[in-house]
Amino acid sequence: MPGRFRSIIDWLGAHGGIVIGAVLVVVLGTWGFIGLADEVSEGDTQHFDDWAIRRLRRPDDPATPIGPKWLAEVGRDLTALGGVAVLSIVTGIVVGYYLILGKRNAAIFVLFATLGGLILSTLLKHLFDRPRPQLVPHLSQVYTSSFPSGHSMLAATVYLTLGSLLMRLAPKKRLKLYYLLVAWTLTVLIGLSRVYMGVHYPTDVLAGWTAGLVWALLCWLTARALQHRGAVEKDIE
């Protein structure tokens, strides 16, 4: 048996369960996104989407979201965490970190994963071209179409990627779980804030989460394969 083939078999034996699980999530996530997109395109989710948007505003004043006055400011702060400016800063910090360590290929890969997610989000928005909700006044400025939510998708891509990087460096399982929980919490809160701001339907956010998760996992699987071949430094896993 050739040495390279034996090496691949040994690697799959050690990590096959994780890889197979990730591939399964990618397949199920892709299938789920396609199914959700089909339902949205046919208008089958519109009644629920409209209901959810209205429930988050005061019945006597659609311009005012439910909850205490400070909650609207919290919503704006949370939604900013998924904006291009903040995510660009976060990505720049991570890329700079790898460049300082001399991990040039790892820095390029992180940059590719983030830019790839942005491009994919833009293409999907152009493909579906769903109008933004017009039931209530928007509490955040928007410039693109609605499906899928770019904030939700990019948050999932960037924060889950960052979480996986921190998990790689964490010595204890509890710390790894903590990083993963933080990444998921940020992603969920950002998505929910988009609905609260009245700029996205719930199905837009769900689609964004799904697409972002699939893209992040594809990047993670690619990183592992490149690491095994020695094309990317071992800091990404």
Summary of the structure (lengths in Angstrom):
residues: 237
radius of gyration: 19.6
end to end distance: 27.3
largest distance: 74.3
contacts: 751
relative contact order: 0.16
helix: 74%
strand: 3%
